[in-house]
């Protein structure tokens, strides 16, 4: 509303001045209302499956593309850990895996204290009505009910909970009892039902689950939507049932001949020289990613990925439509991103965890009405930035222990000092995956690998490079001229000075990622031996992070 015009009207018609003043105050109050927040998280979605990124001519994501055009698209968004549990925990905590300590395969569980300092819990403490829908893959808490997923802590932490721990499959009713009363059978439509229920502003509806309720109109809300697609646990379980919507039965199948294999794709039985030496990584990966091993099975997964990505896009479109109908879209922040990317057979590799860009790079769109947004941000943006960003936008103090940075200044195109590189890591020690660390700038990538033979209890492996463990293999890539990370320059004579610089920088960033010499705020399995526990505590206490 134009204030000068309001003032002129007030002088011309003094009798209605009081009404106009009340209206102006009401509008001002609405404008200063705390923003609602909706965060949509995809699972294993590569950056190049978002249409707005301009790298995929087939995928249809019109609602996300429109959101990117009206909000901000981050062209260089990355995760710091390219595997589900640590990455999702980093999003929640704003911390590197090295600091929060919730490492996939280690059975480490976040404590209640640490959980209380995550961005959704801080928003709830500050007055937000909170909801969690879909998948949870961060174990939290220790109660008489159990530890981690069995503790019940997470369910009780939200005003609305309609989710399952671990994978959902494409048909969640077969896996999680909480979805048994849904009308739909497929995951995406079941999640849509829960979203509709949460966004409803009707009186609390009768439900068989007492903790389900509709949101109050007088509170800002934060809804976290966590899909389990296009993760292969879900796409592999798609059955093209007669009851499935047409999108998940026939979508994109008329474009099979238009699918393009990734650059540097190698069928598994055609590998002549492995990307990594066998003593570093065996090259075998989890069976759930075997679909990359042949062109035919990869193409089938590509089709299912396209279908489910478009399904998520439709959900985002429905959310926008509902928020607009309720008159709250202009006061709602919407975020869309993924927990990490995934290999589609590049160099004959499958799965994730390795620190190549196809694993680390993710789509990221932030729609933040009320801000003067620039359309594209090219700066290096990280998953650990999401929590600080949302707290900043909601006017909630950002905890000092959060290591990410608020993206709000970048969204507003302000001239601020920003990172020129970042640290990434893989601490998943099960299977054949090596512990790995990397430094990435806009133009360079340095990766180092550690020996499987030196794996130890994860609480010590978290800090072993700080204590002096040396890598057994290194990679150095000139991303400006070699964006697909094909030519390893680590052994080139004229790269040695640069290599040494990155080694030192990796050491520095590793210590920054650890942050302090404290044990992570986790419940740690196999940590009952008091002598071992005392020794580990002393080792941490003596860490030199200078």
N, C-alpha and C positions, 0 to 999 in steps of 0.2 A: 504493500500500500504506500502511495506517495505521501510523505509527511507534509511537504509544503502545500500540496493540494488540500490535505486535511485541515491545515491551519487556515487557509483562505475560506474554506467552507465554514469553519467555526466562527469567523468574524461576520460572515454574511448571514448565518442563521444561528444566532446565539442561543435560541431556544433548544436546539438539539446538541449543544456543545457537550453536555454531560453524557449523552448517549454515545457521541463520537469518541469522547475520552475513554469511556468504558470499553468500546470496541477496539480502540487502538491498544489499550492495555492488554486486552484479551489476545489480540494478534501477537503483540510483543511476547506475551507469556508462551504462546504456542511456538514462536520462533526460537525461544530459549529453552524449550523442552528438551530433555535429554533424548538423544536419538535411539530409536530401536535398532537392533542389530540382528542380522541373519547371516550365518556363515555356512556355506555349502562346501563340503569336502568330498572330492572324488577319491577313488582308490586306484592307484597304479595308472593314472591317466597321464600320458605324455603331453608335453607342451604343444606338440604339433597336431593334436586332435582338437584344438580350439580353433574354429574358423577364423576368428579375428587375428590370429597370429600369422595368417597368410601362407602357411606351409602345406596345407592340405586342401585340395580342390574338391574333395568328395564330401567330407563331413559337413553336416547341416547343424549349426548351432545358432540359429537366428536370434534367439532371446539373449543369449550370452554375448553375442556380437553387438547387439543393440545396447546392452548394459555397458559393454566396453566403450562404445562410441559416446555414451552419455556420461560415463564415469571415467575411470583411469585403467588403462591396460599396462601391465608391467612386462616389458619385453625381455627383461633379464632377471626373472625370478627363479630362485633355486632353493632346494632344501639342504640342510646341513648333514642329514643322515638319510641315505636312500633305502630305507626299509621301514615297514609300517610302524611298529611300536615306538621306537625311539623318535621317529619323525613326528608322529602324532603327539608324543609327549613334549617334544620341543615346541610344537605349535601352542600347546596349552600353557607351558611354563615360560616360554621365551628364552629357553636355555639350550646350550649345546648338550648333546648326549654325554659328553665327557663330564659335565657338571651335574645334570639331573640323575645320571646313573641308571636309568631304566633301559637296559640293553636287551634286545631281542635274543631269546634263547638262554638267558642267564637266570630266569625266574626271579629277577629283582622286581620289587613292588614299591610304588610310591607311597610315602607315609602320609598320614592325614595332615600333618603340618605343611608338607610340600604341596599337597592338593589344595589346601586353603589359600595358597598364594598363586594359583593359576588364574588366568584372566576371567574365566566364567564365574569362578567362586568370588573373586574380588568384585565383579559386577553385581553378583547376587547380594553380597554384603552391603553394597552401596545402594540397594533398592531395586535392582532389576529382577523381573520375573523371568526365570530361566527354564529352558527346555532342551532336552537331548533326544534326538531321533536317529534311528538306524543302527550303526555299528559302533562299538567301543573296542579299542585294542590297546588301552592303557590300563594295566592292573593297579588298583589303588586300595590301600587300607588293610587293616588286620583287626578282626573282631571275633567274637565267639562263634560267628557263622563260618568263618574261614579267612583265608588270606587272598588278596588280590581280587580277581573277578568274583570269588565266592563271598567276599566280605559284606556286600550290600551297601558299602559306603557310597559308591557312585549313584546308585539308584535313589538313595535318600538325600543326595546333595542337590537334586534338581526339583523344581516345582512341577515339572512335567518330564516323565521318563517313558519312552517307548522305544526301547533299544535292546540289542543282544550283545553279549560279550563274544569277541572273536568273529569268525566269519558267519555270514548270513545265508549263503548260497543264493541262487536266483529265486528259490522258493522258500522263504524264511519260516513258513509254518511248519515245515518238516524238521526244523532245527531248533527254533526258539518258541516256547509256549506262549510268550508274551504277545506274539503276533497271531495266535490261533483264532481270535475273533474278528480278524480283518475281513473285509468283503473281498478284496482282491487276493490273488495268489502269488503274483510276482513281486519281487523286492521293490521295484521302483514305484509301483502303484500303492503298495502297502505303506511305503514311506510318505507318499503323497497324502494318504488318508490321515496319517499321524500329523502331518503339517497342517492339514485343514482343521483337525481337531484343536491343535495348539492355537492357531490363529483366530479361532472362533471367539467372539466376544459375547456369545449368548450366556445365559445363566448356566452354572456348572451342570453338565449333563450326567445322567445316571450311567454308571459304568461298573463292570464287574471288577475293575481294579481300582481300589480306593485312592491310589496316588495319581490317577489321571484326572485332570480338571481343565477347564478352559481359562484363558488368561483374563485378568482384570483389566478394565479400560484405563484405570488411573495409575498404572505402572508402566515404565518403559520395559521392553522385553528383549531378551537375547535368546535366539533359537539356533542351536547347533545341529546341522543336518549332515549326517555322516553316511555316505553311500559305501557299498561294498562292490561297486562296479566302477570301471571295467576289469577289476581284479579277476584272475582266472578261476578263483574259487566259485565266483558267480557266473562268469561267462561260460566256463566249462560245464556248468550244471544246467544251462539253458536247454530245453527239450523241444521247443517249437510246438507246445501243446495247443490243441484246438482252442482252449480257453485263454491262451496268451493273446494280447493285442497284436494286430497285424505287424506293427513295427518290429516285434521280437520274433516273428515267424518269417517274414518275407522282406523286411527292410534292407535296402542296399543290395540285395542279392541279384538284382538285375544289373549291377555295376561291378560284378566280380571281375570282369575282364579289364576294368579300369584301375584296379588296385595296383599300387606300385610298391615293390619291395624296398625296404630301407637301403640307403646307400651303404655299401660294404656288407650287404647280407651274404652269408655263406651257409649253405645247408650243412648240417652237422656232419654228414658222412663225406663232405667234400673238403673238410678242413685239412690243409697240408701243413701249415705252420701256425700253431696256436697263438692267439693274441698275447697271452702271458705264458712264460715258461712253466712247464709242468710242476717244477719244484715250488713255484709260487702259488699256483692255482691249478687244480687238476682239470678244469674245464667242464666238469660235470656239475649240474645244478639240480635243484629240486624237481622231482617228476612233474609237479603241477605246471611247469613251464616247458614241458617237452614239445609243445605245439610250435615252438620256433624252429624245430629241427628239420622240417621240410616245408617247401613252398606251399603245398596244399593245406597243411594244418595251420600254417601261419595265416594264410588268406582267410581261412574259416574264422580264426580269432580276430582278424582285422574287421571282418563283417560284424561279428558280435560286439566288438569294441565300438564301431560306428553306431550300431543300434542303441547300445546302452548310453553312450555319450549323448546321442540325440534325445533319449528318454530323460536323462538328467536335465537337458536343456528345456524340455517341455515342462518339467517340474518348476524350474526357475521362472519360466513364463507364467505358470499358474500362480506362483507366489507373487510376482509383480502385479498380476491382474487383481488378486485378492487384496493386496495392500493398497492398490489404487482405489478399489471399490470402497474400502474402509476409510479412505482419506488420509492414510498415514504413510504412503510411499515417500512423500517429500520429507519425511522425518525418519527414514529407515536406511541404515547403512547395509548394503548387501555385498558380501564377499564370496567369490568363487575361486577355489584353488584345488590342488591335489596333494596327497601326502608324499608323492615322488613320481618319477617316471618309471620306465621299464625298457629293457632290451627287447627288440624284436628280431633277434638273430644277427645283429651286427657282429661281424667277426666270428660268427657261429656261436655267440653267447646268448643266454636267456636269463630271465629273472632280473633281479636288481642288485643292490648292495655295492656293486663296483661303482667307482666314482667318475665314470664317464658322463658326459652331459646328457645323454639320453636317459640316464637314471636320475640325475640331479635337477635337471631343468623342469619347471612346472608352469602350467597356466596360472595366472593371477590377475583377477579383475576386482577392483574395489569401486563400488558406486557409493558416493558419499554426498548426498544432497545437502546444500547449505555451504559447501566449500566451492571455491572457484577452481575447479579441477582442470588440470591439463590432461589431454587425452592419452598420451603415451609417456611413460617414464622408462628411460633406458638404464638408469643406475642399477647397480647390483642390489637386489632385494631378496630377503631371506624369509624362510618360514618362521624363524624366531622373532621376526619383526611384527608378526600379526598381532600377538597379545599386546605389546606396548602401543601399537597403533590404535587398537580398539579402546584400550583404557584411556589413551590420550583424547580420542574423539568423544568419549563418554564423560570426560572430566574427572576421571579417577586417577589417583596418584599411581605412578608406575614404580613397582618395587625395585630397589637398587640391585637385587640379585638377578633381575631379568637382563639378559645379555643382548637382546635385540634392540632395535631403534625404531621409534615411531616413524612411519612412512608419511605422516600427515604433511610435513613440510615439502616433501617431494610432490605429493598430490597437488599442493597449492603452488607448485613451481617457485618455491622460495630458494634463495641462494644460501645453501647450508653446506657445511663440510660433510662429506659422505665417504663411506668405505670405498676403497679402490681394489680391495681383494677380500676373500673370505676363506674360512677353514671348513672343510667337510671331513667326515669320518665314517668308518664302518667298524663296529665292535662286535658284530655277529660272528661268534666263533664256532657255531655248530656247522655240520656238513663240511664242505670243502672250502668255505670262504675265508680268505686271509683277512687279518686286521689291516685296515688301510686308512691312510690320511692323505689329504690333498690341500693345495692352495690354488685358487682360481682367481685370476684377474680378468679384465675384459678381453685381453689378448693372449694370455698364457695359462697353461694348466700344468701343475707339478703334482705327481702322485707317488707315494711311497708305500711299500708293502712289507709286512713283518712275517716272520717264520711261523708256520703252524706248529712246528716242534716246540716253540717257546710259549705257546698259549698256556695260561694258568688261570686260577680263579679270577673271574672277571673284575673283581674289585682291585686286583693288582694289575691286570692287563690294562685297565683304564689309565694307569699312570706309568706303565713300564717304559714308554719312550722318554718320559720326563726324567726317569731314573737312569737313562743311558742306553736302552735297548736300540740297536742299530737296525735299519731296514735292510732287507735282502735284495730288493729290486726297486728301481725308480723309473718313472716315465716323465718326459717333458714334451709338451705339445705347443706349437705355435698356432693358436686358434685363429688368428687373423688369416693365415694362409692355409691352415689345415683344420677347419672347423669340425671335421669328423674324427679327429684324433687318430689318424692313421700312422703318421710317421713319428716314431719316438726318437727324440733328439738327445736323450740323456747320455748316449755314448759318443756323440759327435764332439770332436776336438774343440771346435769353435763355440760350443755351448757350455763349456765347463764353468766359466765365470758366472754365467746366468744360473746354471744348476746350483752352484754353491750359494748364490744369493737366495734362491728359493728354499734350499735346505734350512738356512738360518731363519727365513721368514716362517717356514712351517713350524720350527721350534718355538718361535715367538707366539704364533697364533694358537698353537697347542696349549701353551701355558695360559694364554688369555681364555681359551675355551674351558680349561679346568677351573679357572677363576679364583680358587682358594685352596688351601691345604686341608679342607674338611672332607670327611667321608660324605658321599651322596646321601641325601635324605630318603633312603630306601630301606625296606626290609630285605635283608640279603639272605638267600638260601645258602645252605652249607657253610654257615658262619657261626656255628655253635661251639666250636672248639675255643675255649677261652684263651689258651696260649697263642693260637693263630690270630685270634681277634686282637689281642693286645699287641702283637707284632705288627699287624696291618695298621693299627691306629698310630703306632709310633712312626711307621714309614710315611704315612700321610702327614703327620705333624712335622716331619723333617723335610718335606718337599721344598725345593728351592724354585720358586716361581718368579724370581727377579730376572 
